[in-house]
Amino acid sequence: MASKQACDLLLFSVFLVASTAAGVSAAACSAADQAALQEFRKGLSDPYIGVFSSWTGKNCCSNWYGVACDPTNGRVTDITLRGESEDPILTRAGRSGLMIGRISSAICRLDSLTALIIADWKQISGPIPACITSLPAIRILDLVGNRLTGSLPDGIGKLSRLTVLNVADNQISGSLPKSLTQITGLMHLNLGNNRISGPIPSGFGNLKMLSRALLGRNQISGQIPASIGYMNRLADLDLAENKILGEIPASFGSMPVLSSLYLDGNRLSGKIPAGLLGSKGLGILNLSRNALDGDIPDVFTSRSYYTSLDLSYNKLTGDVPKSLLTAGFVGHLDLSHNHLCGRIPAGSPFDHLEATSFASNDCLCGWPLPTACQ
Ligand SMILES: *[C@@H]1O[C@H](CO)[C@@H](O)[C@H](O)[C@H]1NC(C)=O
């Protein structure tokens, strides 16, 4: 028995050595891919870091900075160029990256590409090449932190394997393509801090795998589709600082893993859904700077655990809910600039809050405000 195992182990080791040897003779770069990379490189200039200085020689699969290939066929699978990272190439240069130029449509000839990461180069401008939608294998598209303009390609829904789409911190305009809602494997969507306008497509809730949807700081208008409230994996939703109208869907109160919700700086009206405020996993809720009215639902429980709850700058009326006294934890609370009235309850969490949390209401009184109750 023992010798059989030793024999298996030996065979396995031989196999390992053989496959490592095969790894050494990995296929060299496909000539067509190499030409596409050279073309891509011509579109960009990198005056400080020299990331392309290693892009010489015949084999782009060997030691070309930021390029990775499939060793079985020499096709380029990954381009990873980050202008802000811990990478030695940046620490050696003693500065973060800066590139000028455009993303060449030559990139679309790399049809085995699974990851395209061209992040934080600050000055790469021009559009996202529309032909990118013909890259069938792409899973990660990360172009954050450049100066890209134009709109998201209409056909983006063709990227059926996409799991990460990040074009935040650019100057992307136009509306959200309807086809976006076809990318049913999408897990992370970050379009924040652009100039995207128009409504959120009503089928947005089809994105059942989505765990982060960050669309804040755009010009998005229309109402929040109720379908978002049925996204069972959505943990972080940021729609802050847009032009969104209407009510917060009641369905938001039954999202099983929602942990942060930013709707601040919109034009939302109506009441705060009681289910939302009382939901147990929610740690950050910012509804500040809208036109919400009605009472603050008195629904807090020992399972309420808010690191931050900001309801300031609305039109809320009634009193400060007494059930906040039973909340498991409330770190930061801001109820200022509303129309609340009455006695602030005594006890935790109110004993560690400051007067600014309650400032500019109609007739609140008691600690921590200087106004004593009559
Ligand atoms: C909530 O949003 C407002 C408006 O965008 C912002 O000023 C405020 O700092 C945010 N609150 C918290 C606690 O981050």
The ligand as a Tripos MOL2 file, in Angstrom:
@<TRIPOS>MOLECULE
LIG
   14    14     1     0     0
SMALL
NO_CHARGES

@<TRIPOS>ATOM
      1 C1        -24.9510   62.4740    2.9630 C.3       1 LIG1
      2 O1        -25.0900   63.1790    1.7490 O.3       1 LIG1
      3 C2        -24.9100   64.5800    1.8590 C.3       1 LIG1
      4 C3        -25.3310   65.2260    0.5340 C.3       1 LIG1
      5 O2        -24.7430   64.5900   -0.5560 O.3       1 LIG1
      6 C4        -23.4930   64.8610    2.2810 C.3       1 LIG1
      7 O3        -23.2640   66.2490    2.3740 O.3       1 LIG1
      8 C5        -23.2640   64.1880    3.6250 C.3       1 LIG1
      9 O4        -21.9370   64.3630    4.0450 O.3       1 LIG1
     10 C6        -23.5890   62.7040    3.5750 C.3       1 LIG1
     11 N1        -23.6190   62.1860    4.9280 N.am      1 LIG1
     12 C7        -22.7250   61.3470    5.3910 C.2       1 LIG1
     13 C8        -22.8750   60.9450    6.8040 C.3       1 LIG1
     14 O5        -21.8000   60.9310    4.7290 O.2       1 LIG1
@<TRIPOS>BOND
     1     1     2 1
     2     1    10 1
     3     2     3 1
     4     3     4 1
     5     3     6 1
     6     4     5 1
     7     6     7 1
     8     6     8 1
     9     8     9 1
    10     8    10 1
    11    10    11 1
    12    11    12 1
    13    12    13 1
    14    12    14 2
@<TRIPOS>SUBSTRUCTURE
     1 LIG1         1 GROUP 0 **** ****
